[in-house]
């Protein structure tokens, strides 16, 4: 079993996280575990703390990005590096409890290739964050081309077959939860009350949340691409009504076409940007440093990263 923890400026909470995690996996004698930390370009003492763990525990490995590439890049790097028969992705801030891992492993052993942790509540988060998350998942499910798990983040257990598929997609801007839903593997879930952060503040700013939301919608739905056509029909119908009621068809048509064209350009621009980033073919992240420990089993990670000595 591999446990992947993306980290960004988690120095204050990381020792408590590691202690709880080691306590959980230490009580499970039915499997061998490795713990893989991915430092997403932290600027505090996160990497030094991780090096301490790796120096004293052979089951701990770690890699460090050259800069902050984002949470999804951290998850992708962890999946590519993990060698376990199954991989658990969990955040390092203790909002996702490590104590759920044995239950997830048990469900995996029963034959489930994807075991998700579904949030039944969100402590320590503001009203806006809760409301926006609730609305986003339901909008995404309504417009997506494939099923979407509600109220489910990246805290999941993935079978090796799922991991190999995700890391082999060649998508360097992978929206992990959307790609898992797209793959269509049988999935079950355990519910939990998401706690507040043990220390510090959320690293997901409003800008980062909007960027992740935009990536999820664009990667999982063709509705935005078709929106200009729908809007054009509505605009033309509305402009026709205005022209008849106000008897000024020129003004009505000018206003309608302006709105339609600007929105169409915006939507097409988002898709063109996605195409540009794909053909640009840059790596999703750059590894600047590794701990000295090595994988606990033979492995051939996908060589889709660039390392800097």
Secondary structure, 3 states (H helix, E strand, C coil): CEEEEEECCCHHHHHHHHHHHHHHHHCCCCCCCEEEEEECCCCCCHHHHHHHHHHHCCCEEEEEECCCCCHHHHHHHHHHHCCCCEEEECCCCCCCCHHHHHHHHHHHHCCCCEEEEEEEEECCCCHHHHHHHHHHHHHHHHHCCCCCCCCEEEEEEEEHHHHHHHHCCCCCCCCHHHHHHHHCCCEEEEEEEECCCCCCCCCCCHHHHHHHHHHHHHHHCCHHHHHHHHHHHHHHHHHHHHHHHHCCHHHHHHHHHHHHHHHHHHHHHHHHHHHHHHHHCCCCCEEEEECCCCCCCCCCCCCCCEECC
